[in-house]
Amino acid sequence: MADTSEPRTPAQIEADIQRRRDVLAETLDEIGVRVHPKTIVGDAKAKVVSHVDHTLGRAYVEVNRVVSDVKAQFVDEEGAPRLERVVPVVVVVVGVVGLLALGTRRRRR
């Protein structure tokens, strides 16, 4: 394909060269920022923080689900305690604490 446009003037060529130099300078500046050690460390820190936040968020949701499931075992839909489930658990906990207290008391003698 032959170029049928008019020949460019030296001023147009110089302006085009200057535009390309400016674009190249911007590109090089961007590359310099991206490969700078502080930028790399900052990006790595941001990825770690994001991963930790995501992991903690998932853990929070899972713990919240487990707590809700356990609570549902001991509280009815109206919020009243289910005594048929609460009393046996309390008896077991008191028994275990009592045995631990006796064991500690015997070791001290």
C-alpha positions in Angstrom: 0.0 0.0 0.0 1.4 3.3 -1.0 1.1 6.2 1.3 -0.9 8.9 -0.5 -0.8 11.4 2.3 1.3 14.5 2.1 4.8 14.3 3.4 5.3 15.3 7.0 7.2 18.4 7.9 10.2 18.4 10.2 8.2 20.1 12.9 5.5 17.3 12.7 8.2 14.6 12.9 9.8 16.4 15.9 6.4 16.7 17.6 5.7 13.0 17.0 9.2 12.0 18.3 8.6 14.1 21.4 5.1 12.5 22.0 6.7 9.1 21.8 9.5 10.1 24.2 6.9 11.3 26.7 4.9 8.1 26.4 8.1 6.1 26.7 9.2 8.1 29.8 5.8 7.5 31.5 6.1 3.8 30.7 9.6 3.6 32.1 8.5 5.5 35.2 5.6 3.0 35.7 8.0 0.1 35.3 10.4 1.7 37.8 7.6 2.0 40.4 6.4 -1.5 39.8 9.9 -3.1 40.3 10.9 -0.9 43.2 11.6 -3.0 46.3 9.2 -0.9 48.4 6.4 -1.5 45.9 7.1 -5.2 45.8 7.1 -5.5 49.6 4.0 -3.4 49.8 2.2 -5.6 47.3 3.3 -8.7 49.1 2.1 -7.3 52.4 -1.2 -6.4 50.9 -1.7 -9.9 49.5 -0.8 -11.4 53.0 -3.2 -9.0 54.7 -5.9 -9.8 52.2 -5.4 -13.6 52.7 -5.4 -13.3 56.5 -8.6 -11.1 56.4 -10.2 -13.7 54.1 -9.1 -16.6 56.3 -10.3 -14.8 59.5 -13.6 -13.9 57.9 -14.2 -17.6 57.0 -13.1 -18.6 60.5 -15.5 -16.1 62.0 -18.4 -17.4 59.9 -17.6 -21.0 60.8 -17.3 -20.2 64.5 -20.6 -18.2 64.4 -22.3 -21.2 62.7 -21.0 -23.6 65.3 -22.0 -21.3 68.2 -25.5 -21.0 66.7 -25.7 -24.8 66.3 -24.7 -25.3 69.9 -27.0 -22.6 71.1 -29.9 -24.2 69.2 -29.2 -27.4 71.2 -29.7 -25.6 74.6 -32.3 -22.9 73.7 -35.7 -23.4 72.1 -37.1 -21.2 69.3 -38.6 -18.7 71.8 -35.2 -18.3 73.6 -36.1 -20.3 76.7 -33.5 -22.8 77.9 -34.1 -26.5 77.2 -33.8 -27.8 80.8 -33.8 -31.4 79.6 -30.4 -30.6 77.9 -29.0 -27.9 80.2 -29.3 -29.8 83.5 -27.3 -32.9 82.5 -24.5 -30.7 81.0 -24.4 -28.6 84.2 -24.2 -31.8 86.3 -21.3 -33.1 84.2 -19.4 -29.8 84.3 -19.8 -29.5 88.1 -18.7 -33.1 88.5 -15.5 -32.6 86.4 -14.7 -29.3 88.2 -15.2 -31.1 91.5 -12.9 -34.0 90.5 -10.2 -31.5 89.3 -10.4 -29.6 92.6 -10.0 -32.9 94.6 -7.1 -33.9 92.4 -5.4 -30.6 93.0 -6.0 -30.7 96.7 -4.6 -34.3 97.0 -1.4 -33.3 95.1 -0.7 -30.4 97.5 -0.7 -32.7 100.5 
